[in-house]
Amino acid sequence: MINWDVNKVIADCQRMYYGANDHNMTGWVNWPCKQDLYRVKFAVDEMLEKTGTFAGEEEWLREQEQQKIVRILKREM
């Protein structure tokens, strides 16, 4: 069933992110990259809204949030 590579999807999004933040380019180049990130976000948000909840999902999401908080705190130190 799974015929995609989540790491490739993330890598594609990272390329959009870098394109949106490339200081050697102008907003004419950066802005379309950010628009693509928004398109991905909106599509994923819509798909998640239409997907059921699974056993263990809440715990997994809490763990992800905790890891995010730790990363933020490490950056601020």
C-alpha positions as CSV (number, residue, x, y, z in Angstrom):
1,M,0.0,0.0,0.0
2,I,2.7,2.5,0.9
3,N,4.5,3.5,-2.3
4,W,6.0,6.8,-1.3
5,D,9.1,8.0,0.6
6,V,8.2,10.3,3.4
7,N,11.8,11.4,3.6
8,K,11.7,12.5,-0.1
9,V,8.4,14.4,0.6
10,I,10.1,16.2,3.5
11,A,13.2,16.9,1.4
12,D,11.0,18.4,-1.3
13,C,9.4,20.7,1.3
14,Q,12.9,21.6,2.6
15,R,13.9,22.7,-0.9
16,M,10.8,24.9,-1.0
17,Y,11.7,26.3,2.4
18,Y,15.3,27.1,1.3
19,G,14.0,28.7,-1.8
20,A,11.7,30.9,0.2
21,N,14.6,31.9,2.4
22,D,17.3,32.3,-0.1
23,H,18.8,35.8,0.6
24,N,20.5,35.8,-2.8
25,M,17.1,35.9,-4.5
26,T,14.4,38.5,-4.6
27,G,10.8,38.2,-3.4
28,W,9.8,37.4,-7.0
29,V,11.7,34.1,-6.6
30,N,11.1,33.5,-2.8
31,W,7.4,34.1,-2.7
32,P,6.4,31.4,-5.1
33,C,8.4,28.9,-3.0
34,K,6.5,30.0,0.1
35,Q,3.3,29.7,-1.8
36,D,4.2,26.1,-2.6
37,L,4.8,25.4,1.1
38,Y,1.3,26.9,1.8
39,R,-0.3,24.7,-0.9
40,V,1.3,21.6,0.7
41,K,0.2,22.7,4.2
42,F,-3.4,23.4,3.1
43,A,-3.6,20.1,1.3
44,V,-2.2,18.1,4.3
45,D,-4.5,20.0,6.8
46,E,-7.5,19.2,4.7
47,M,-6.5,15.5,4.4
48,L,-5.9,15.2,8.1
49,E,-9.3,16.7,8.9
50,K,-10.9,14.0,6.7
51,T,-9.0,11.2,8.3
52,G,-10.2,9.2,11.3
53,T,-8.4,9.0,14.7
54,F,-6.4,5.9,15.4
55,A,-5.3,4.0,18.6
56,G,-2.2,5.6,20.0
57,E,-2.5,8.7,17.8
58,E,-3.0,11.1,20.7
59,E,0.0,9.8,22.6
60,W,2.2,10.0,19.4
61,L,1.1,13.6,18.8
62,R,1.9,14.5,22.4
63,E,5.4,13.0,22.0
64,Q,5.9,15.0,18.8
65,E,4.8,18.2,20.6
66,Q,7.2,17.5,23.5
67,Q,10.1,16.9,21.1
68,K,9.3,20.1,19.3
69,I,9.3,22.0,22.6
70,V,12.7,20.5,23.5
71,R,14.1,21.6,20.1
72,I,12.8,25.1,20.7
73,L,14.3,25.3,24.2
74,K,17.6,24.0,22.9
75,R,17.7,26.7,20.3
76,E,17.0,29.4,22.9
77,M,19.9,28.3,25.1
